[in-house]
């Protein structure tokens, strides 16, 4: 199993940082200064702590900044990094971005969004949930109060995930998908095909629509509740302030 990070996004709401950096390289240290840890640093640290030795990173917007740091990141975290180019990063949404990593999926991956600050307990929870024929396991926050913007999930105890979308009454949701997934290698072909169907239908779709496509085809997707854990998806400057506060704890 390897790590996989989606780090191709522009993150325009985080300007001026993202004038020159992809969102995954925005500093989340307490001072918010250049040289402080980034979301990518935190994620690579988590992967190293659970014993992974290889990570694929899907890059696009300002990818040269990731290439420039590749060797230093490899040395710092003891990981072999493979960078995968997304040629449509500034035009299309992340269903296509994850599809660009379809070959990496064959290795079995822990996928992490490049804008999610979270503790290593999330990866450990996913690893503990493996087995019993599970092929895809979503990290799910069942504690947080939900609003309109969150990626909401409905779970049937007998069937696993049945619905994943932002366009849902929060009261109907079981919890929020936090942007971290364990994907076994034998799910790679089916997931890749579902993602292709999604982005060919609408290039602006999220990769979570690929999960929904799979479920609609009869594929079972499981979830693993992460407990009462502090985490944040960094979309704007308010999120960034929260991310810096959370990162200090880990």
Secondary structure, 3 states (H helix, E strand, C coil): CEEEEEECCCCHHHCCHHHCCCHHHCECCCCCCCCCCEHHHHHHHHHHHCCCCEEEEEECCCHHHHHHHHHHHHHHHCCEEEEEECCCCCCCCHHHHHHHCHHHHCCCEEEEECCEECCCHHHHHHHHCCCCCCCEEEEEECCCCCCCCCCEEEEECCCEEEEEECCCCHHHCCEEEEEEEEECHHHHHHHHHHHHHHHHHCCCCCCHHHHHHHHHCCCCCEEEECCCCCCEECCCHHHHHHHHHHHCCC
